[in-house]
Amino acid sequence: MTHLTPPTLLTLVRHGETDSNRSHRFQGQLDVPLNDTGLRQAERVAERLAAERFDAIVTSDLARVRQTAAPLLARLGARPEVDPVWREQGFGLFEGLTAEEVIARHPALWQQWLRQDADFALPGGESVRAFSARINGALDALAARHPGQRVLVVTHGGVLDMLWRRIQGQPLSSARACAIPNAGLSRLRWLAGALAIEAWGDDAHLAGLPAQPSTVSLSVRYAAVPVPLTPPTPPTP
């Protein structure tokens, strides 16, 4: 079948670095700002994309994303559509904690999280399946509103992971399998609901900046860390 409408071209940018990225701390939907390196990365993103034309720009409402987009928006003289639907997955009780702190404080929940159950939601959090549905629904709706246009989305690493899984057919019940550098660019093509990768995790514009923290899933990095047999006793008031 021949499509008369050209594809929607999507450029997705992960936010710049935060101190929580550097310390491998669960951020989720906490409103964490960029660190100094992240601010420098945001300037590099602006330099990289300043000559490009976008018919629409959307961002998450969290500070680290809005700070990443700000230098480019200033250069383009553009105003974004700010929408919380593009937020990171909610990690509930784990947010603000390092993996070591989670293991020490919530060993049973940590072990359950390591099972990669796509339907498991941490207390106050969001399951991977619900997160995937949120992001893929938002992506399809956005692309359908802008047929044949160029759209910029500034968002989070987990969002990109959900789109990678959709394109590659990677199960939701598995650990992240793709690199998603801070302030990296990914180019996708959407046509009639079909999504394809044109470029992924391009960070050439960040050359000379400090090396990035690992984007390997915490469930993989810390899978072998011993877990306490019983929960720690809470301190006496």
Secondary structure, DSSP 8 states (H G I E B T S, - for coil): ---SS--EEEEEEE----HHHHTTB--TTS-----HHHHHHHHHHHHHHTT---SEEEE-SSHHHHHHHHHHHHHHT---EE-GGG----BGGGTT-BHHHHHHH-HHHHHHHHT--TT---TTB--HHHHHHHHHHHHHHHHHHSTT-EEEEEE-HHHHHHHHHHHHT--SSS---S---TT-EEEEEEETTEEEEEEEEE-GGGTTS------S-HHHHTTTS---SS-------
